[in-house]
Protein backbone atom coordinates (compact mmCIF):
# COMPACT_ATOMS: atom_id res chain seq x y z
CA UNK A 1 0.00 0.00 0.00
CA UNK A 2 3.00 2.27 -0.37
CA UNK A 3 1.85 5.84 -1.02
CA UNK A 4 -1.79 4.80 -1.43
CA UNK A 5 -3.76 6.19 1.49
CA UNK A 6 -7.18 6.59 -0.10
CA UNK A 7 -9.73 5.86 2.59
CA UNK A 8 -12.73 3.54 2.72
CA UNK A 9 -14.79 5.02 5.59
CA UNK A 10 -14.10 8.75 5.49
CA UNK A 11 -15.09 11.56 3.13
CA UNK A 12 -12.07 13.17 1.49
CA UNK A 13 -11.56 15.18 -1.71
CA UNK A 14 -10.29 13.57 -4.88
CA UNK A 15 -8.04 16.60 -5.26
CA UNK A 16 -7.31 19.80 -3.41
CA UNK A 17 -7.68 20.78 0.22
CA UNK A 18 -10.58 20.11 2.62
CA UNK A 19 -11.19 21.71 5.99
CA UNK A 20 -14.32 22.69 8.00
CA UNK A 21 -17.59 20.78 7.51
CA UNK A 22 -20.38 23.23 6.64
CA UNK A 23 -24.13 23.34 6.07
CA UNK A 24 -24.75 19.93 7.65
CA UNK A 25 -28.41 19.09 7.21
CA UNK A 26 -31.02 16.54 6.22
CA UNK A 27 -33.13 17.80 3.33
CA UNK A 28 -35.25 16.40 0.53
CA UNK A 29 -34.49 12.78 1.41
CA UNK A 30 -30.72 13.22 1.68
CA UNK A 31 -28.05 14.06 4.17
CA UNK A 32 -26.04 17.05 2.92
CA UNK A 33 -22.40 17.64 3.84
CA UNK A 34 -20.79 20.81 2.55
CA UNK A 35 -17.15 21.52 3.27
CA UNK A 36 -14.49 24.16 2.95
CA UNK A 37 -12.73 23.33 -0.30
CA UNK A 38 -9.71 24.63 -2.16
CA UNK A 39 -10.05 22.55 -5.35
CA UNK A 40 -6.90 23.90 -6.98
CA UNK A 41 -4.36 23.20 -4.24
CA UNK A 42 -3.75 20.46 -1.64
CA UNK A 43 -2.11 23.18 0.49
CA UNK A 44 -5.23 25.32 0.67
CA UNK A 45 -4.22 28.11 -1.70
CA UNK A 46 -6.38 29.43 -4.52
CA UNK A 47 -10.14 29.99 -4.31
CA UNK A 48 -11.81 29.11 -0.99
CA UNK A 49 -15.06 27.42 -1.96
CA UNK A 50 -17.71 24.99 -0.75
CA UNK A 51 -17.80 21.43 -2.02
CA UNK A 52 -20.83 19.18 -1.52
CA UNK A 53 -21.63 15.53 -0.85
CA UNK A 54 -25.08 14.03 -0.39
CA UNK A 55 -26.29 10.64 0.76
CA UNK A 56 -29.58 8.94 1.53
CA UNK A 57 -28.07 6.66 4.18
CA UNK A 58 -24.69 8.07 5.36
CA UNK A 59 -22.96 5.21 3.51
CA UNK A 60 -23.28 5.75 -0.25
CA UNK A 61 -22.28 9.29 -1.18
CA UNK A 62 -22.39 11.44 -4.26
CA UNK A 63 -20.05 14.38 -4.80
CA UNK A 64 -21.92 17.04 -6.76
CA UNK A 65 -18.95 19.36 -7.18
CA UNK A 66 -17.96 22.86 -6.13
CA UNK A 67 -21.29 24.51 -5.37
CA UNK A 68 -20.24 27.90 -3.96
CA UNK A 69 -17.35 30.02 -5.23
CA UNK A 70 -16.20 33.56 -4.38
CA UNK A 71 -17.86 35.58 -7.13
CA UNK A 72 -19.24 38.79 -5.59
CA UNK A 73 -17.36 41.70 -3.99
CA UNK A 74 -18.51 40.66 -0.50
CA UNK A 75 -16.89 37.20 -0.69
CA UNK A 76 -14.08 37.84 -3.15
CA UNK A 77 -11.41 36.40 -0.85
CA UNK A 78 -13.27 33.29 0.14
CA UNK A 79 -16.54 31.51 0.81
CA UNK A 80 -15.82 30.72 4.44
CA UNK A 81 -17.62 28.49 6.93
CA UNK A 82 -21.33 28.43 7.65
CA UNK A 83 -24.45 26.38 8.16
CA UNK A 84 -27.80 25.23 6.78
CA UNK A 85 -31.41 25.28 7.98
CA UNK A 86 -34.44 23.80 6.22
CA UNK A 87 -37.62 25.87 6.04
CA UNK A 88 -40.65 25.30 3.76
CA UNK A 89 -38.89 22.65 1.64
CA UNK A 90 -35.98 25.01 0.95
CA UNK A 91 -32.46 24.71 2.32
CA UNK A 92 -31.14 28.09 3.49
CA UNK A 93 -27.35 28.29 3.65
CA UNK A 94 -25.42 30.96 5.55
CA UNK A 95 -21.68 31.58 5.32
CA UNK A 96 -18.98 34.18 5.92
CA UNK A 97 -17.86 36.10 2.88
CA UNK A 98 -14.21 37.00 3.46
CA UNK A 99 -12.73 40.24 2.10
CA UNK A 100 -9.12 41.37 2.46
CA UNK A 101 -8.46 44.93 1.35
CA UNK A 102 -5.20 45.73 -0.37
CA UNK A 103 -2.93 47.93 1.72
CA UNK A 104 -0.96 48.17 4.94
CA UNK A 105 -3.41 46.42 7.26
CA UNK A 106 -3.06 43.95 10.12
CA UNK A 107 -6.33 42.26 8.99
CA UNK A 108 -7.36 41.95 12.64
CA UNK A 109 -8.36 45.50 13.55
CA UNK A 110 -8.54 46.79 10.01
CA UNK A 111 -8.50 45.71 6.39
CA UNK A 112 -10.85 42.72 6.59
CA UNK A 113 -14.53 42.40 5.77
CA UNK A 114 -16.56 39.64 7.43
CA UNK A 115 -19.95 39.45 5.73
CA UNK A 116 -22.77 37.05 6.58
CA UNK A 117 -24.21 35.93 3.24
CA UNK A 118 -27.21 33.73 2.48
CA UNK A 119 -28.24 31.54 -0.45
CA UNK A 120 -31.03 29.03 -0.91
CA UNK A 121 -31.24 25.74 -2.78
CA UNK A 122 -34.04 23.33 -3.63
CA UNK A 123 -31.81 20.40 -4.57
CA UNK A 124 -28.66 20.91 -2.51
CA UNK A 125 -26.34 22.00 -5.29
CA UNK A 126 -27.98 24.65 -7.51
CA UNK A 127 -27.79 27.93 -5.61
CA UNK A 128 -29.87 31.11 -5.66
CA UNK A 129 -28.50 34.63 -5.93
CA UNK A 130 -26.40 35.62 -2.92
CA UNK A 131 -27.83 38.03 -0.34
CA UNK A 132 -25.62 39.96 2.11
CA UNK A 133 -27.24 40.02 5.56
CA UNK A 134 -24.61 41.42 7.96
CA UNK A 135 -21.43 43.45 7.52
CA UNK A 136 -18.72 44.68 9.91
CA UNK A 137 -20.84 47.71 10.87
CA UNK A 138 -23.54 45.34 12.18
CA UNK A 139 -21.28 43.83 14.85
CA UNK A 140 -20.64 45.31 18.32
CA UNK A 141 -18.14 48.17 18.45
CA UNK A 142 -15.65 46.17 20.54
CA UNK A 143 -15.31 43.47 17.85
CA UNK A 144 -12.26 43.15 15.66
CA UNK A 145 -12.58 42.31 11.96
CA UNK A 146 -12.57 38.62 12.91
CA UNK A 147 -16.25 37.66 13.03
CA UNK A 148 -17.30 34.53 11.19
CA UNK A 149 -18.91 31.09 10.92
CA UNK A 150 -22.68 31.63 11.32
CA UNK A 151 -24.81 28.84 12.79
CA UNK A 152 -28.60 29.30 12.57
CA UNK A 153 -31.43 27.41 14.25
CA UNK A 154 -35.12 27.88 15.02
CA UNK A 155 -36.26 28.62 18.59
CA UNK A 156 -40.05 28.56 18.67
CA UNK A 157 -41.13 31.22 16.19
CA UNK A 158 -37.78 33.01 16.21
CA UNK A 159 -34.62 32.23 14.27
CA UNK A 160 -31.32 32.59 16.10
CA UNK A 161 -27.75 32.88 14.91
CA UNK A 162 -24.39 32.63 16.63
CA UNK A 163 -21.14 34.03 15.22
CA UNK A 164 -17.61 33.44 16.46
CA UNK A 165 -15.63 36.58 17.18
CA UNK A 166 -12.44 38.21 18.46
CA UNK A 167 -12.67 41.46 20.42
CA UNK A 168 -10.35 44.43 19.99
CA UNK A 169 -8.62 43.40 23.23
CA UNK A 170 -8.09 39.86 21.90
CA UNK A 171 -10.79 37.95 23.75
CA UNK A 172 -12.76 35.16 22.15
CA UNK A 173 -16.55 35.37 22.29
CA UNK A 174 -19.80 34.39 20.57
CA UNK A 175 -22.31 36.93 19.23
CA UNK A 176 -26.04 36.12 19.35
CA UNK A 177 -28.53 37.48 16.79
CA UNK A 178 -32.24 36.91 16.19
CA UNK A 179 -34.60 37.22 13.24
CA UNK A 180 -38.22 36.65 12.34
CA UNK A 181 -37.64 36.03 8.63
CA UNK A 182 -34.05 34.71 8.16
CA UNK A 183 -33.18 37.99 6.42
CA UNK A 184 -33.30 40.84 8.95
CA UNK A 185 -31.10 40.16 11.98
CA UNK A 186 -30.87 41.97 15.32
CA UNK A 187 -27.94 41.76 17.72
CA UNK A 188 -28.98 40.35 21.12
CA UNK A 189 -25.96 39.63 23.30
CA UNK A 190 -22.40 38.37 23.61
CA UNK A 191 -21.29 35.34 25.63
CA UNK A 192 -17.74 34.63 26.72
CA UNK A 193 -15.63 33.46 29.65
CA UNK A 194 -12.50 35.18 31.00
CA UNK A 195 -9.06 34.17 29.80
CA UNK A 196 -10.15 31.54 27.28
CA UNK A 197 -8.34 32.30 24.07
CA UNK A 198 -8.25 35.25 21.67
CA UNK A 199 -10.72 33.95 19.05
CA UNK A 200 -13.69 31.58 19.14
CA UNK A 201 -14.36 29.94 15.78
CA UNK A 202 -17.14 27.71 14.47
CA UNK A 203 -19.79 28.23 17.20
CA UNK A 204 -22.72 25.84 17.44
CA UNK A 205 -25.70 25.92 19.77
CA UNK A 206 -27.42 22.65 20.58
CA UNK A 207 -30.03 21.23 22.92
CA UNK A 208 -29.64 17.62 23.98
CA UNK A 209 -31.90 15.88 26.49
CA UNK A 210 -33.25 19.25 27.66
CA UNK A 211 -29.85 20.83 28.26
CA UNK A 212 -28.29 23.66 26.23
CA UNK A 213 -24.69 23.58 25.02
CA UNK A 214 -22.46 26.01 23.15
CA UNK A 215 -19.75 24.43 21.02
CA UNK A 216 -16.74 26.56 20.03
CA UNK A 217 -13.25 26.15 18.62
CA UNK A 218 -11.14 28.54 20.71
CA UNK A 219 -7.75 29.71 19.51
CA UNK A 220 -5.02 30.78 21.91
CA UNK A 221 -5.50 28.40 24.85
CA UNK A 222 -2.28 27.54 26.72
CA UNK A 223 -1.29 23.93 26.09
CA UNK A 224 -1.44 21.50 28.99
CA UNK A 225 -0.41 17.86 29.49
CA UNK A 226 -3.96 16.51 29.51
CA UNK A 227 -5.96 19.36 27.96
CA UNK A 228 -5.61 21.73 25.02
CA UNK A 229 -2.79 19.61 23.61
CA UNK A 230 -3.31 20.66 20.00
CA UNK A 231 -2.52 23.97 18.32
CA UNK A 232 -6.23 24.84 18.62
CA UNK A 233 -8.97 23.23 20.70
CA UNK A 234 -12.62 22.31 20.03
CA UNK A 235 -15.11 21.79 22.80
CA UNK A 236 -18.46 22.49 24.37
CA UNK A 237 -19.76 24.58 27.29
CA UNK A 238 -22.89 23.93 29.27
CA UNK A 239 -25.20 26.94 28.99
CA UNK A 240 -27.28 28.17 31.91
CA UNK A 241 -28.86 31.48 30.94
CA UNK A 242 -25.88 33.68 30.14
CA UNK A 243 -23.42 31.53 32.07
CA UNK A 244 -20.98 29.17 30.33
CA UNK A 245 -19.36 26.39 32.35
CA UNK A 246 -17.78 22.93 32.31
CA UNK A 247 -15.89 23.14 29.01
CA UNK A 248 -15.48 19.64 27.61
CA UNK A 249 -13.19 18.95 24.65
CA UNK A 250 -14.76 17.06 21.79
CA UNK A 251 -11.62 15.13 20.88
CA UNK A 252 -8.18 14.54 22.41
CA UNK A 253 -6.41 13.22 19.32
CA UNK A 254 -4.00 14.92 16.94
CA UNK A 255 -6.49 15.74 14.18
CA UNK A 256 -9.83 17.29 15.05
CA UNK A 257 -11.22 20.81 14.64
CA UNK A 258 -14.21 22.94 13.62
CA UNK A 259 -17.01 20.40 14.23
CA UNK A 260 -20.63 21.07 13.36
CA UNK A 261 -23.82 19.35 14.51
CA UNK A 262 -27.24 18.76 12.98
CA UNK A 263 -30.37 16.71 13.68
CA UNK A 264 -31.14 13.55 11.76
CA UNK A 265 -34.78 12.95 10.77
CA UNK A 266 -35.13 10.48 13.66
CA UNK A 267 -34.04 13.13 16.18
CA UNK A 268 -30.46 12.04 16.70
CA UNK A 269 -27.89 14.79 17.22
CA UNK A 270 -25.02 14.10 14.83
CA UNK A 271 -21.59 15.74 14.82
CA UNK A 272 -18.95 15.73 12.08
CA UNK A 273 -15.51 17.30 12.50
CA UNK A 274 -12.60 18.18 10.29
CA UNK A 275 -9.95 15.50 10.83
CA UNK A 276 -7.22 18.10 10.64
CA UNK A 277 -6.13 21.40 12.18
CA UNK A 278 -4.45 24.49 10.80
CA UNK A 279 -0.89 25.48 11.65
CA UNK A 280 0.11 21.98 12.77
CA UNK A 281 3.75 20.98 13.43
CA UNK A 282 3.17 17.62 11.69
CA UNK A 283 2.17 16.85 8.10
CA UNK A 284 0.11 14.70 5.73
CA UNK A 285 1.99 13.01 2.86
CA UNK A 286 -1.12 12.90 0.65
CA UNK A 287 -0.48 16.58 -0.11
CA UNK A 288 2.31 15.46 -2.41
CA UNK A 289 -0.26 13.27 -4.20
CA UNK A 290 -2.69 16.10 -4.81
CA UNK A 291 -5.15 16.03 -1.91
CA UNK A 292 -5.20 16.66 1.83
CA UNK A 293 -7.49 16.06 4.83
CA UNK A 294 -10.78 14.30 5.48
CA UNK A 295 -13.84 14.50 7.71
CA UNK A 296 -14.52 12.31 10.72
CA UNK A 297 -17.22 9.68 10.47
CA UNK A 298 -20.62 10.98 11.58
CA UNK A 299 -21.04 10.53 15.33
CA UNK A 300 -24.17 10.51 17.45
CA UNK A 301 -24.07 12.77 20.51
CA UNK A 302 -25.84 11.81 23.72
CA UNK A 303 -25.46 12.68 27.40
CA UNK A 304 -24.91 10.79 30.63
CA UNK A 305 -26.89 11.51 33.82
CA UNK A 306 -24.60 14.44 34.66
CA UNK A 307 -24.99 16.10 31.30
CA UNK A 308 -21.55 15.07 30.07
CA UNK A 309 -21.52 14.64 26.31
CA UNK A 310 -20.80 11.21 24.84
CA UNK A 311 -20.04 10.33 21.22
CA UNK A 312 -20.30 7.12 19.24
CA UNK A 313 -20.16 6.30 15.53
CA UNK A 314 -23.60 6.41 13.93
CA UNK A 315 -25.29 3.00 13.79
CA UNK A 316 -25.47 3.09 9.97
CA UNK A 317 -21.75 2.26 9.84
CA UNK A 318 -22.48 -1.17 11.30
CA UNK A 319 -23.81 -2.17 7.88
CA UNK A 320 -20.21 -2.14 6.62
CA UNK A 321 -19.20 -4.94 8.98
CA UNK A 322 -18.09 -8.34 7.72
CA UNK A 323 -15.83 -11.22 8.87
CA UNK A 324 -16.35 -11.04 12.63
CA UNK A 325 -13.56 -12.62 14.70
CA UNK A 326 -12.60 -12.91 18.35
CA UNK A 327 -9.72 -10.72 19.46
CA UNK A 328 -6.54 -12.75 19.83
CA UNK A 329 -3.21 -11.14 20.63
CA UNK A 330 -0.85 -11.55 17.69
CA UNK A 331 -3.66 -11.76 15.12
CA UNK A 332 -3.32 -10.16 11.72
CA UNK A 333 -6.05 -7.99 10.22
CA UNK A 334 -6.44 -5.68 7.25
CA UNK A 335 -7.24 -2.00 7.21
CA UNK A 336 -9.99 -0.93 7.48
CA UNK A 337 -11.26 -2.66 10.61
CA UNK A 338 -13.50 -2.05 13.62
CA UNK A 339 -12.58 -3.22 17.12
CA UNK A 340 -14.99 -3.46 20.07
CA UNK A 341 -13.59 -4.68 23.36
CA UNK A 342 -14.21 -4.85 27.09
CA UNK A 343 -11.28 -3.51 29.08
CA UNK A 344 -9.61 -4.61 32.29
CA UNK A 345 -8.39 -2.01 34.80
CA UNK A 346 -5.15 -1.75 32.81
CA UNK A 347 -4.59 -2.58 29.16
CA UNK A 348 -2.44 -1.89 26.15
CA UNK A 349 -2.88 -2.33 22.41
CA UNK A 350 -0.20 -2.09 19.73
CA UNK A 351 -0.71 -1.79 15.97
CA UNK A 352 2.36 -3.27 14.29
CA UNK A 353 5.37 -1.41 15.64
CA UNK A 354 4.11 2.06 14.89
CA UNK A 355 1.11 2.91 17.13
CA UNK A 356 0.74 2.19 20.83
CA UNK A 357 -2.26 2.69 23.15
CA UNK A 358 -2.34 2.19 26.89
CA UNK A 359 -4.66 2.80 29.82
CA UNK A 360 -2.91 2.97 33.18
CA UNK A 361 -3.64 4.82 36.44
CA UNK A 362 -6.54 6.77 34.97
CA UNK A 363 -4.70 7.98 31.86
CA UNK A 364 -5.09 6.80 28.27
CA UNK A 365 -2.18 7.47 25.93
CA UNK A 366 -1.98 7.33 22.16
CA UNK A 367 1.62 7.30 21.00
CA UNK A 368 3.34 6.93 17.65
CA UNK A 369 6.42 4.79 18.03
CA UNK A 370 7.36 5.16 14.36
CA UNK A 371 7.79 8.79 13.37
CA UNK A 372 7.46 7.98 9.65
CA UNK A 373 3.94 6.59 10.11
CA UNK A 374 2.92 9.44 12.40
CA UNK A 375 4.49 12.08 10.14
CA UNK A 376 5.56 14.15 13.13
CA UNK A 377 2.73 13.18 15.49
CA UNK A 378 4.02 12.03 18.88
CA UNK A 379 1.76 11.50 21.93
CA UNK A 380 -1.68 12.51 23.17
CA UNK A 381 -3.22 11.83 26.58
CA UNK A 382 -6.73 11.71 28.01
CA UNK A 383 -7.77 11.37 31.64
CA UNK A 384 -10.79 9.25 32.60
CA UNK A 385 -11.62 7.59 35.90
CA UNK A 386 -12.24 4.21 34.33
CA UNK A 387 -12.22 2.75 30.86
CA UNK A 388 -14.50 -0.25 30.60
CA UNK A 389 -14.85 -0.26 26.82
CA UNK A 390 -12.83 0.71 23.76
CA UNK A 391 -14.25 1.11 20.27
CA UNK A 392 -11.89 1.73 17.36
CA UNK A 393 -12.54 2.56 13.70
CA UNK A 394 -9.29 2.20 11.77
CA UNK A 395 -9.25 3.30 8.13
CA UNK A 396 -6.36 3.13 5.67
CA UNK A 397 -4.92 6.43 6.94
CA UNK A 398 -6.95 7.48 9.97
CA UNK A 399 -8.12 6.09 13.27
CA UNK A 400 -10.91 7.15 15.64
CA UNK A 401 -10.87 5.81 19.21
CA UNK A 402 -13.93 5.93 21.49
CA UNK A 403 -13.30 5.25 25.17
CA UNK A 404 -15.85 4.15 27.76
CA UNK A 405 -19.03 4.65 25.71
CA UNK A 406 -17.54 7.74 24.06
CA UNK A 407 -16.70 9.72 27.19
CA UNK A 408 -13.36 10.54 25.57
CA UNK A 409 -12.50 10.35 21.86
CA UNK A 410 -9.14 10.53 20.08
CA UNK A 411 -8.84 10.97 16.31
CA UNK A 412 -5.66 10.96 14.27
CA UNK A 413 -4.30 10.51 10.78
CA UNK A 414 -1.54 7.95 10.23
CA UNK A 415 0.25 6.73 7.13
CA UNK A 416 1.38 3.08 7.17
CA UNK A 417 3.07 1.51 4.16
CA UNK A 418 0.79 -1.54 4.14
CA UNK A 419 -2.77 -2.52 5.02
CA UNK A 420 -1.60 -5.55 7.03
CA UNK A 421 -1.78 -4.93 10.78
CA UNK A 422 -0.66 -7.21 13.60
CA UNK A 423 -2.51 -6.53 16.84
CA UNK A 424 -0.77 -7.31 20.12
CA UNK A 425 -2.50 -6.50 23.39
CA UNK A 426 -3.19 -7.30 27.00
CA UNK A 427 -6.25 -6.65 29.15
CA UNK A 428 -8.79 -6.65 26.29
CA UNK A 429 -11.47 -9.12 25.18
CA UNK A 430 -13.92 -8.66 22.36
CA UNK A 431 -14.37 -8.77 18.61
CA UNK A 432 -12.96 -7.34 15.46
CA UNK A 433 -14.68 -6.81 12.13
CA UNK A 434 -13.20 -6.36 8.70
CA UNK A 435 -15.12 -3.60 6.93
CA UNK A 436 -16.50 -3.00 3.48
CA UNK A 437 -15.96 0.45 2.05
CA UNK A 438 -18.40 3.29 1.49
CA UNK A 439 -19.33 4.13 -2.03
CA UNK A 440 -18.48 7.66 -3.16
CA UNK A 441 -19.52 8.67 -6.67
CA UNK A 442 -18.79 11.94 -8.39
CA UNK A 443 -20.65 14.01 -10.94
CA UNK A 444 -18.63 17.17 -10.40
Secondary structure, 3 states (H helix, E strand, C coil): CCCCCCCCCCCECCCEEEEEEEEEEEECCEEEEEEEEECCCCCCCCCCEEEEEEECCCCEEEEEEEEECCCCHHHCCCEEEEEEEEECCEEEEEEEEEEECCCCCCCCCCCEEEEEEEEEECCCCCCCCCEEEECHHHCCCCEEEEEEEEEEEEECCEEEEEEEEEECCCCEEEEEEEECCCCCEEEEEEECCCCCCCEEEEEEEEEECCEEEEEEEEECCCCCCCCCCCCCCCEEEEEECCEEEEEEECCCCCCCEEEEEEECCCCCEEEEEECCCCCCCCCCHHHHHCEECEECCCEEEEECCCCCEEEEECHHHHHHEEEEEECCCCEEEECCEEEEEEEEEEEEEEECCCEEEEEECCEEEEEECCHHHHCCCCEEEEECCCCCEEEEEECCCEEEEEECCCCEEEEEECCCCCCEEEEEEEEEEEEEEEECCCEEEECC
